[in-house]
Protein backbone atom coordinates (compact mmCIF):
# COMPACT_ATOMS: atom_id res chain seq x y z
CA UNK A 1 0.00 0.00 0.00
CA UNK A 2 1.27 3.48 -0.86
CA UNK A 3 1.60 5.63 2.26
CA UNK A 4 1.89 9.37 2.82
CA UNK A 5 4.09 9.65 5.92
CA UNK A 6 4.65 13.12 7.32
CA UNK A 7 8.07 14.73 7.12
CA UNK A 8 10.20 13.73 10.09
CA UNK A 9 12.63 15.75 12.15
CA UNK A 10 16.01 14.59 10.75
CA UNK A 11 17.93 14.74 14.03
CA UNK A 12 15.25 12.92 15.99
CA UNK A 13 14.93 10.26 13.31
CA UNK A 14 18.69 9.71 13.41
CA UNK A 15 18.55 9.18 17.16
CA UNK A 16 15.67 6.71 16.81
CA UNK A 17 17.36 4.72 14.04
CA UNK A 18 20.55 4.49 16.11
CA UNK A 19 18.66 2.19 18.48
CA UNK A 20 18.15 -0.51 15.84
CA UNK A 21 19.69 -3.96 16.13
CA UNK A 22 23.22 -4.39 14.78
CA UNK A 23 24.82 -5.29 12.40
CA UNK A 24 23.34 -2.45 10.34
CA UNK A 25 23.39 -2.09 6.57
CA UNK A 26 22.91 1.50 5.42
CA UNK A 27 21.76 1.61 1.79
CA UNK A 28 21.63 4.98 0.04
CA UNK A 29 20.60 6.15 -3.39
CA UNK A 30 22.81 8.97 -4.71
CA UNK A 31 20.79 11.37 -6.86
CA UNK A 32 18.18 13.19 -4.81
CA UNK A 33 19.54 11.68 -1.58
CA UNK A 34 23.28 12.31 -1.28
CA UNK A 35 23.41 14.73 -4.21
CA UNK A 36 20.79 17.38 -5.04
CA UNK A 37 18.93 16.74 -8.28
CA UNK A 38 20.18 18.71 -11.27
CA UNK A 39 18.97 19.09 -14.85
CA UNK A 40 21.76 16.92 -16.31
CA UNK A 41 23.05 13.89 -14.43
CA UNK A 42 26.67 14.60 -15.38
CA UNK A 43 26.54 17.82 -13.35
CA UNK A 44 25.47 16.20 -10.07
CA UNK A 45 27.75 16.53 -7.05
CA UNK A 46 27.64 15.25 -3.48
CA UNK A 47 26.17 17.68 -1.00
CA UNK A 48 28.93 19.31 1.03
CA UNK A 49 29.50 17.31 4.20
CA UNK A 50 28.10 14.00 2.92
CA UNK A 51 31.49 12.37 2.30
CA UNK A 52 32.65 13.36 5.79
CA UNK A 53 29.61 11.92 7.58
CA UNK A 54 29.81 8.69 5.57
CA UNK A 55 33.49 8.40 6.54
CA UNK A 56 32.42 8.71 10.19
CA UNK A 57 29.71 6.05 9.82
CA UNK A 58 32.21 3.66 8.30
CA UNK A 59 34.23 3.78 11.54
CA UNK A 60 31.28 2.50 13.57
CA UNK A 61 31.34 -1.12 14.68
CA UNK A 62 29.05 -3.51 12.78
CA UNK A 63 27.97 -0.91 10.20
CA UNK A 64 28.16 -1.37 6.40
CA UNK A 65 27.47 1.53 4.03
CA UNK A 66 26.43 0.93 0.43
CA UNK A 67 25.42 3.26 -2.39
CA UNK A 68 22.74 1.63 -4.55
CA UNK A 69 22.00 3.57 -7.71
CA UNK A 70 20.60 3.36 -11.18
CA UNK A 71 23.86 4.89 -12.36
CA UNK A 72 26.62 2.73 -13.73
CA UNK A 73 29.40 2.03 -11.23
CA UNK A 74 31.82 4.02 -13.39
CA UNK A 75 29.55 7.05 -12.97
CA UNK A 76 29.17 6.43 -9.23
CA UNK A 77 32.94 6.57 -8.79
CA UNK A 78 33.03 10.18 -10.01
CA UNK A 79 31.23 11.38 -6.85
CA UNK A 80 34.20 10.84 -4.58
CA UNK A 81 32.43 8.64 -2.06
CA UNK A 82 34.69 7.17 0.66
CA UNK A 83 36.58 4.15 -0.63
CA UNK A 84 34.95 1.77 1.87
CA UNK A 85 31.43 2.55 0.63
CA UNK A 86 30.20 -0.42 -1.40
CA UNK A 87 29.02 0.60 -4.85
CA UNK A 88 26.08 -1.17 -6.50
CA UNK A 89 25.09 0.29 -9.85
CA UNK A 90 22.67 -0.18 -12.73
CA UNK A 91 19.85 -1.14 -10.33
CA UNK A 92 21.91 -4.06 -9.02
CA UNK A 93 23.42 -5.39 -12.25
CA UNK A 94 26.85 -4.01 -11.37
CA UNK A 95 28.81 -4.19 -8.12
CA UNK A 96 32.23 -2.70 -7.45
CA UNK A 97 34.81 -5.47 -7.26
CA UNK A 98 32.58 -8.05 -8.91
CA UNK A 99 33.01 -8.78 -12.64
CA UNK A 100 30.03 -7.89 -14.80
CA UNK A 101 28.43 -10.91 -16.45
CA UNK A 102 28.83 -10.27 -20.19
CA UNK A 103 25.76 -10.14 -22.38
CA UNK A 104 25.02 -13.27 -24.35
CA UNK A 105 24.18 -13.05 -28.04
CA UNK A 106 20.43 -12.78 -27.44
CA UNK A 107 20.90 -10.04 -24.86
CA UNK A 108 23.27 -8.16 -27.14
CA UNK A 109 20.74 -8.26 -29.97
CA UNK A 110 18.01 -7.15 -27.56
CA UNK A 111 20.13 -4.23 -26.35
CA UNK A 112 20.69 -3.14 -29.95
CA UNK A 113 16.91 -2.99 -30.40
CA UNK A 114 16.52 -0.99 -27.20
CA UNK A 115 19.20 1.49 -28.25
CA UNK A 116 17.40 2.03 -31.55
CA UNK A 117 14.11 2.68 -29.75
CA UNK A 118 15.80 4.98 -27.21
CA UNK A 119 17.50 7.03 -29.90
CA UNK A 120 14.19 7.46 -31.71
CA UNK A 121 12.45 8.52 -28.48
CA UNK A 122 15.15 11.08 -27.67
CA UNK A 123 14.79 12.49 -31.17
CA UNK A 124 11.03 12.76 -30.69
CA UNK A 125 11.57 14.41 -27.31
CA UNK A 126 13.48 17.22 -28.98
CA UNK A 127 16.20 19.46 -27.59
CA UNK A 128 17.24 18.48 -24.09
CA UNK A 129 16.26 14.81 -24.39
CA UNK A 130 19.28 12.52 -24.28
CA UNK A 131 20.24 8.86 -24.08
CA UNK A 132 22.41 7.28 -21.39
CA UNK A 133 24.14 4.03 -22.34
CA UNK A 134 24.99 1.31 -19.80
CA UNK A 135 26.29 -2.23 -20.10
CA UNK A 136 22.88 -3.93 -20.16
CA UNK A 137 20.41 -1.06 -20.41
CA UNK A 138 19.75 2.29 -22.00
CA UNK A 139 17.91 5.25 -20.50
CA UNK A 140 16.13 8.22 -22.05
CA UNK A 141 16.26 11.41 -19.95
CA UNK A 142 13.85 14.30 -20.50
CA UNK A 143 14.45 16.62 -17.52
CA UNK A 144 15.93 19.27 -19.85
CA UNK A 145 13.43 18.69 -22.67
CA UNK A 146 10.11 20.38 -23.41
CA UNK A 147 7.74 18.82 -20.87
CA UNK A 148 4.97 17.94 -23.33
CA UNK A 149 7.29 16.55 -25.99
CA UNK A 150 9.40 14.63 -23.48
CA UNK A 151 6.45 13.10 -21.67
CA UNK A 152 4.86 12.01 -24.93
CA UNK A 153 8.14 10.50 -26.10
CA UNK A 154 8.49 8.38 -22.96
CA UNK A 155 4.86 7.28 -23.12
CA UNK A 156 5.32 6.10 -26.71
CA UNK A 157 8.59 4.40 -25.76
CA UNK A 158 6.90 2.51 -22.93
CA UNK A 159 4.47 1.08 -25.48
CA UNK A 160 7.14 0.35 -28.09
CA UNK A 161 9.28 -1.72 -25.71
CA UNK A 162 6.42 -4.15 -25.27
CA UNK A 163 7.29 -5.42 -28.73
CA UNK A 164 10.82 -6.41 -27.66
CA UNK A 165 10.74 -9.95 -26.31
CA UNK A 166 12.48 -10.30 -22.94
CA UNK A 167 12.96 -6.57 -22.37
CA UNK A 168 11.59 -4.53 -19.48
CA UNK A 169 11.37 -0.88 -18.50
CA UNK A 170 11.62 1.12 -15.28
CA UNK A 171 10.20 4.65 -15.10
CA UNK A 172 11.94 7.19 -12.90
CA UNK A 173 11.99 10.93 -12.37
CA UNK A 174 11.94 12.29 -15.95
CA UNK A 175 13.55 9.12 -17.26
CA UNK A 176 12.61 5.74 -18.69
CA UNK A 177 15.24 3.00 -18.58
CA UNK A 178 15.08 -0.05 -20.84
CA UNK A 179 16.63 -3.32 -19.68
CA UNK A 180 17.89 -6.32 -21.60
CA UNK A 181 18.05 -8.42 -18.40
CA UNK A 182 16.32 -8.32 -15.03
CA UNK A 183 17.53 -5.76 -12.50
CA UNK A 184 16.06 -4.63 -9.20
CA UNK A 185 17.25 -2.52 -6.29
CA UNK A 186 15.22 -4.87 -4.12
CA UNK A 187 17.31 -7.87 -5.20
CA UNK A 188 20.46 -5.80 -4.76
CA UNK A 189 19.53 -4.90 -1.18
CA UNK A 190 18.76 -8.53 -0.35
CA UNK A 191 22.16 -9.59 -1.70
CA UNK A 192 23.88 -6.89 0.37
CA UNK A 193 21.92 -8.00 3.44
CA UNK A 194 23.23 -11.55 3.06
CA UNK A 195 26.79 -10.47 2.32
CA UNK A 196 26.95 -8.10 5.31
CA UNK A 197 24.94 -10.42 7.62
CA UNK A 198 22.91 -7.39 8.66
CA UNK A 199 20.22 -7.78 11.28
CA UNK A 200 18.77 -4.41 10.26
CA UNK A 201 18.71 -2.84 6.81
CA UNK A 202 18.05 0.85 6.30
CA UNK A 203 17.42 2.21 2.82
CA UNK A 204 17.07 5.87 1.86
CA UNK A 205 15.80 6.73 -1.62
CA UNK A 206 13.84 9.34 -3.52
CA UNK A 207 12.90 7.81 -6.87
CA UNK A 208 10.26 5.38 -8.11
CA UNK A 209 12.83 2.59 -8.51
CA UNK A 210 13.73 2.95 -4.82
CA UNK A 211 10.27 1.63 -4.00
CA UNK A 212 11.59 -1.79 -5.08
CA UNK A 213 14.20 -1.56 -2.33
CA UNK A 214 11.58 -0.46 0.22
CA UNK A 215 9.40 -3.42 -0.75
CA UNK A 216 12.26 -5.85 -0.07
CA UNK A 217 12.59 -4.71 3.55
CA UNK A 218 10.93 -6.41 6.49
CA UNK A 219 9.26 -5.14 9.65
CA UNK A 220 12.56 -4.79 11.52
CA UNK A 221 14.10 -2.69 8.74
CA UNK A 222 13.92 1.04 8.09
CA UNK A 223 12.71 2.72 4.88
CA UNK A 224 13.08 6.46 4.32
CA UNK A 225 11.68 8.41 1.37
CA UNK A 226 13.25 11.74 0.39
CA UNK A 227 10.84 14.25 -1.11
CA UNK A 228 7.06 14.45 -1.57
CA UNK A 229 6.33 11.57 -3.97
CA UNK A 230 3.94 8.76 -2.93
CA UNK A 231 5.77 5.92 -1.19
CA UNK A 232 5.50 2.70 0.78
CA UNK A 233 8.34 3.89 3.04
CA UNK A 234 7.81 4.27 6.78
CA UNK A 235 9.52 7.65 7.14
CA UNK A 236 10.04 10.76 5.03
CA UNK A 237 12.71 13.46 4.84
CA UNK A 238 12.34 16.59 2.76
CA UNK A 239 15.70 17.16 1.04
CA UNK A 240 19.30 15.93 0.74
CA UNK A 241 20.16 18.60 3.32
CA UNK A 242 17.84 16.82 5.74
CA UNK A 243 19.47 13.50 4.82
CA UNK A 244 22.82 15.02 5.84
CA UNK A 245 21.35 16.16 9.15
CA UNK A 246 19.83 12.72 9.71
CA UNK A 247 23.08 10.86 8.92
CA UNK A 248 25.03 13.25 11.13
CA UNK A 249 22.74 12.52 14.09
CA UNK A 250 23.03 8.79 13.38
CA UNK A 251 26.83 9.06 13.30
CA UNK A 252 26.83 11.01 16.58
CA UNK A 253 25.05 8.09 18.22
CA UNK A 254 26.90 5.19 16.59
CA UNK A 255 30.46 6.49 16.41
CA UNK A 256 33.11 7.41 18.93
CA UNK A 257 33.32 11.19 19.52
CA UNK A 258 35.63 12.93 17.07
N, C-alpha and C positions, 0 to 999 in steps of 0.2 A: 504494500500500500504506500502511495506517495504521501509524505508528511509535510507539514509546514512549520517546523520548529522555529521558535523565536530566536533572535540573535542572542548569543550568550556573552557574558563578560569574559574577555580572553584570559585575564589573570586568574579569575576564579575557576574557570574551566581547566586551566593548567594545573592548579592545585588539586582539583578533584581527580583528574586523570593520573596524577602522580601516585595516587593510592591504589592503582590497579595492580594485579598480580604479575610478578616478573617470572620469567624473562618477557621483555616487551619488544615487539616489532613496531617501529614507527614507519609507516608508508606514506609518502608524500608525492602528489602530483607536482609538476614544476610551474607550468603556465597558469596564472590565475591563483596560485597558492604561494609559491616561493618567489615568483617573478610576476610583477603586474602585467596584465594583458596589454599588448600593443597591436597596432594595425598589421605589422608584418612580423612573422615569427622570428626572422633573423635578427630583429632589433631588440629582442627580449633580453633582460638582464636580471640577475638576482636582486632582490630588495636589499639595500644596505643593511648589514647586521645579520642576515640570514646565515651566511657561511660561518660566522663566528658562533652563533648559537648552536648550529649543527655540530661544530667541532666540540663544543662543550658537552652536548648530549652523547657524543661518541665516547666520551671518557667515563660515562656512567656504567656501573656494573650491570650486566645482563640486559643491555639495550642494544638493539640493532636498528640502524637507520637505512632506509632504502628509498630511492627516488623511482617512481613508477610512472612512466610517461608514454604518451602516444608518439613522442619524438623518437627518432633513431638514436641509438646510443652515441654515435659520433656527434650528433647535435647536442646531446645532453652533456657531453664532456666540455663543451665550449662555455658552460656556465661557471666553471670554477668551483664546483662543489668539493667539499673535503674528500680526500682520496679514499677514506674508509667508508664513504657512503656507497652502498651497493646500487648500481645502475641497471634498471630494467626498462628497455625501450620497446617501441613499436607494439604497444599494448601487450607486452609479454613475450613477443617473438624473439627478442634479443635480450641478452644479459651479459653485462661486462664480465670478461674472463671465461665465457662459455662460447665455444665456436657456434656460429650460425649454421643451422642445417640447410645446405644448399637446396635450391628449388629443383624438383625433378622436371622432366620434359613437359609433362602436362601442366604443371604449375607455371613454368616459364611461358608456355603458350597462353595460358590464362592471363598472366600478368601483362603480356603484350596486348591482349584485347582490352584490359582495363586501362592501360596507358592511352590507348586510342580513344576510348570513351572519355577519359578524363581530359585529354587535350581538347576534344570537341566541346566538352562542357565549359572549360575555361574560355574557349573562344566565344562561346555563346554568352558567357557572363560578362564579357567586355573588359575594358581597362580596369586593372586592379584585381582581376581574378587570376590565380596562378596555380601551378601544379607542383606538388612536393613528391619527389620520388624516394621510395624506400626499398629495402631488399625484397620484400614480399607484398608490398602494397603501394598504393598511389593515392594521394589526397588532393582534393580541389578546395582551395581557400577563396572565400569571397568577402572577407572583412573589409577590404579596400575597394571592392567593386560597387557599382550601382546596386542598391538594395533589391529593387524589383528584378533587374536582370539576373543578379546573382542567385536570388532565391529561386527563380524560375529555372535557372540552369541546374541547380542541385536537385530540384524536384524531378526534372526530366531525367537526370542522371540516375536517380534512385530507381526509376522505372526501367531504364535501359539495362542496368546491371542484372536485372532479373532474367535477362536472356543469356547470361554467361553462366554456364553450368559450373557449379562448385564454388562460385564467388559469393562474397557477402559484403555488406556495407555497414559502416558505423557513422551515424550523424554526430556532429559535435557543434561547438559554438562557431557558426559561420564556416563550417567545413563539412565535407563528406569524404570519408576515407573508404577505399575499395580494397578488399583483401583477397588474395589468392589462396590463403590457408587460414584456418581458424586462429583467432587471437582474442584474448580476454584479459582485462586487468584483474578480474576475479580469479582466474586460473593462476595468474602470476602471483597474486597475494597468497593463495593457498600454497604454492610452491615455496615461497619465501617463509611462510609460517613453518613448514616442515623442515626446511633447511636451517632455520634459526632456533627451532624447538621452542617457539614463543608460546607462552601461556595466554598472553593477551596481544591482540593485534589492533593497532590504531591506524586508520587511514583517513587522510585529509585530501579532499578533491573538490573541484569546482565544476567540472564539465559533465556532460551526459554520459560519457564512457566511464566516468568514475562511479556511476551508480552500479556498474557491474562489480566493482570492488566492494562497495557497501553491501551488496546482496550476498557476497561470499562470507561476510562476517557473521559471527554467532552472538548470542546474548551477552557473553562476557567481554566482547570486543567493543571498540569505540569507533564510531563513524562521524565525521565532521564535514559538513558542506560549507564551502566558501561562496558567498554571494546569495542572491535572492531566488535562484531557480528552484522549481519543485524538486523534492528529494525524498529518498527513503532513509536518509541519515538521521541519527539521533540528535545531533547538535549542529549549530550553525554559527559561523563567524562571518563578519561582513566583508573583510578585505584582506589582502596579503599583509598589510600593516598589523591587522589584528592577529593573523597567524604568527607573525614575529613575536608579538606580545604574549601570545599563548605559549609558544615554544620556549620563550625566555622564562616564563613562570614555571613551566615543566622542568626546565634545566635547573632552576634555582632549587627545586625540591629534590631532584634525582642526583645531582652532582655535588661533589665537594666544593665548598666555597672557593672562589678564585683568589 
